[in-house]
Amino acid sequence: MSFSAAAPSDDEVNAARLDPARLQAVCDTGLLDTPAEESFDRLTRLAARLLEVPATFVSLVDAGRDFYKSAIGFGEPLTSERQLQGRTFCHYALLSPEPLLLDDVSTLPGFADVPTVQTLGVRAYAGVPLVTPEGLVLGSFCAVDFKPKRWTDQDIEVLVELAHCAMREVRLRKALQDADALNQQLVAQIQRVDELNRQLSEMATTDALTGLNNRRMFDHSLQLE
C-alpha cells in the first residue's frame, strides 16, 4: 500500500493501535521486553543486506510504545532500549494487511511530522504487517533508509518472505510458551494425585477414631516380616 495522499487521521490510527483484541494478541506472544534473539536478528541482518538499506527491525506495537524484538542499524538509545514511544510509521501499517511503502516521507502530508523523521533521520520506510491467523496485526517487519528510496517489487517480495519467517518464529515462541504452561499444569496434577494417593493409603491403614495403625496395617507388616 503506497501513500501519495495525506496520512490517515490520528483517530483511525489510534483505533487500530488500541484495539483490545490486537493488544491482547501482542501480549500473548510472550515477546514483549524479552532479550534480543539471534533467530530474529538473523532475519533483519539478511533484510538489510538484500535490500541494501542501513536499518531494519521487527516491531511489536503495544498500547504506549513500539517494542523492537530486533533492531539493526540504529544507534543508541534504541539499540539498548529497543523501544520507542509516540507516533511511528509502524502505527500506520496497522491499518492494512498489505505492505506500507513510503519512498520519501518528507513529501507526504502527515507522514513528515512523524517524530522518527527528526530523531532517527527516516526518509524512506517499508513495513510488512505481522498478521496472526485471526487477522490481528502485531506489528511490522520493516526496512528504513535515511535517504529517499524507490521500493521495488523485489524489495517487497524479500520483505514479505522475511516477515513470514518472523511470524513463524513468533508462533514457535507461542507454542513453546503454551507447552510449558501445559507441562506445569501436568506436574501440578501429578503432585495432586500423589497427595491423594498418600491420603488414601493413610486412611486405609489408620483407625479414624484412635489414629493408630489398624488391622490392615498389622497384616501388611506381618506379611513383610
C-alpha positions in Angstrom: 0.0 0.0 0.0 1.8 3.1 -1.2 0.6 6.5 0.1 0.7 9.5 -2.1 -2.0 11.4 -0.3 -2.3 12.6 3.3 -1.7 10.2 6.1 -4.6 8.5 7.9 -6.1 10.5 10.7 -5.0 10.2 14.3 -8.4 8.8 15.2 -8.0 6.0 12.6 -4.5 5.2 13.8 -5.4 5.2 17.5 -8.4 3.0 16.9 -6.2 0.4 15.3 -3.4 0.7 17.8 -5.6 0.5 20.9 -7.9 -2.3 19.7 -8.2 -4.6 22.7 -8.1 -7.9 20.8 -5.0 -6.7 18.9 -3.3 -5.7 22.2 -4.1 -9.0 23.8 -2.6 -10.8 20.8 0.6 -8.8 21.2 0.8 -9.6 24.9 0.1 -13.3 24.2 3.2 -13.6 22.0 5.2 -13.5 25.2 7.9 -11.5 23.4 7.4 -8.0 25.0 10.5 -7.0 26.9 12.4 -10.2 26.1 16.1 -10.1 25.2 17.3 -10.0 21.6 17.5 -13.3 19.9 19.7 -14.5 17.1 16.8 -16.1 15.2 15.2 -12.6 14.7 18.5 -10.7 14.3 19.5 -13.1 11.5 16.3 -12.1 9.6 16.8 -8.3 10.0 20.5 -8.6 9.0 19.5 -10.5 5.9 16.9 -7.9 5.0 19.4 -5.1 5.3 21.9 -6.9 3.1 19.4 -7.9 0.4 17.6 -4.6 0.3 20.8 -2.6 0.6 19.4 -0.4 3.4 21.1 0.8 6.6 18.4 -0.2 9.1 15.8 -3.0 9.5 13.7 -4.0 12.5 10.9 -6.2 13.8 8.4 -4.2 15.8 5.6 -5.1 18.2 3.1 -2.3 18.6 2.0 -2.1 22.3 -0.5 0.3 23.8 2.0 3.0 24.6 5.2 2.1 22.8 6.7 0.1 20.0 8.9 -2.7 21.2 11.6 -3.9 18.8 12.3 -7.6 19.0 15.2 -7.0 16.6 16.7 -3.6 15.5 19.7 -3.5 13.2 21.4 -0.3 12.1 20.1 2.2 14.7 22.3 3.8 17.3 21.7 4.5 21.0 19.4 4.6 22.8 17.3 2.4 20.5 20.0 -0.3 20.3 19.9 -1.0 24.0 16.4 0.1 25.0 14.8 -1.4 21.9 11.6 0.6 22.2 10.1 3.9 21.1 7.2 5.9 22.4 5.0 8.2 20.4 3.8 8.0 16.8 5.8 5.8 14.5 5.4 4.7 10.9 4.5 1.2 12.2 1.3 2.6 13.5 0.1 3.3 10.0 1.0 -0.2 8.9 -1.7 -1.4 11.4 -4.4 -0.1 9.0 -3.8 -2.5 6.2 -2.6 -6.1 5.8 -0.7 -5.0 2.8 2.9 -3.6 2.9 3.2 0.1 3.7 5.6 1.8 1.2 6.8 5.3 1.7 9.5 6.4 -0.8 10.1 9.8 0.7 8.2 10.7 3.8 9.3 14.4 3.6 7.0 14.8 0.6 3.9 13.2 2.1 1.4 15.3 4.2 1.2 14.0 7.7 4.0 11.5 7.5 6.7 14.2 7.5 5.5 15.0 11.1 6.2 11.6 12.5 8.8 12.1 15.3 11.3 9.5 13.9 11.8 11.7 10.8 13.7 14.1 13.1 15.0 11.8 15.8 16.2 8.9 13.6 16.5 10.6 10.2 14.0 8.3 8.5 13.3 9.3 4.9 12.1 6.0 3.3 10.1 3.3 5.0 8.7 -0.1 4.0 6.8 -2.2 6.5 5.1 -5.6 6.1 2.5 -6.1 8.8 2.9 -9.2 11.0 -0.6 -10.7 11.0 -1.9 -13.5 13.1 -4.1 -16.3 11.7 -7.0 -14.4 13.2 -6.2 -11.3 11.2 -4.7 -9.2 14.1 -1.7 -7.1 13.3 1.0 -7.5 15.9 3.5 -5.0 14.4 5.7 -4.9 11.3 8.8 -6.2 9.7 10.4 -3.0 8.5 13.2 -1.5 6.3 14.3 2.1 6.6 16.6 4.3 4.6 17.9 7.7 5.6 17.5 9.0 2.1 14.6 8.7 -0.4 14.4 5.2 -1.9 12.1 3.8 -4.5 11.0 0.4 -3.2 10.9 -2.2 -6.0 8.7 -5.3 -6.4 11.7 -7.4 -5.5 12.3 -5.4 -2.3 8.7 -6.1 -1.2 8.9 -9.8 -2.1 12.0 -10.1 0.1 10.3 -8.2 3.0 7.1 -10.3 2.7 9.1 -13.6 2.8 11.2 -12.5 5.8 8.0 -11.2 7.6 6.5 -14.7 7.1 9.7 -16.2 8.7 9.4 -13.7 11.6 5.8 -14.8 12.1 6.9 -18.4 12.2 9.3 -17.5 15.0 6.5 -15.7 16.8 4.2 -18.8 16.5 7.1 -21.1 17.7 7.6 -19.0 20.8 3.9 -19.0 21.5 3.7 -22.8 21.0 6.7 -23.3 23.4 5.1 -21.0 25.9 1.8 -22.9 25.7 3.6 -26.2 26.0 5.5 -25.0 29.1 2.2 -23.9 30.7 0.6 -27.3 30.0 3.6 -29.1 31.4 3.4 -27.1 34.6 -0.3 -28.0 34.9 0.5 -31.6 34.3 3.2 -31.5 37.1 0.7 -29.9 39.4 -1.9 -32.6 38.7 0.6 -35.4 39.2 1.6 -33.9 42.6 -2.1 -33.6 43.5 -2.7 -37.3 42.6 0.3 -38.3 44.6 -1.0 -36.4 47.6 -4.5 -38.0 47.2 -2.9 -41.5 47.0 -0.9 -40.8 50.2 -4.1 -39.7 52.0 -6.0 -42.8 50.7 -3.1 -45.0 51.9 -3.1 -43.4 55.3 -6.9 -43.7 55.6 -6.7 -47.4 54.6 -4.1 -48.3 57.3 -5.1 -45.9 60.2 -8.0 -46.2 62.6 -10.1 -43.0 62.2 -11.0 -42.9 65.9 -7.7 -43.5 67.6 -5.3 -42.5 64.9 -3.4 -45.8 65.4 -2.5 -48.4 62.8 -5.4 -50.7 62.1 -5.7 -54.4 61.4 -4.9 -53.9 57.7 -1.6 -52.3 58.6 -0.9 -55.0 61.1 -1.5 -57.7 58.4 0.6 -55.8 55.9 3.5 -55.5 58.4 3.2 -59.2 59.2 3.5 -60.2 55.6 6.6 -58.1 55.2 8.1 -59.8 58.2 
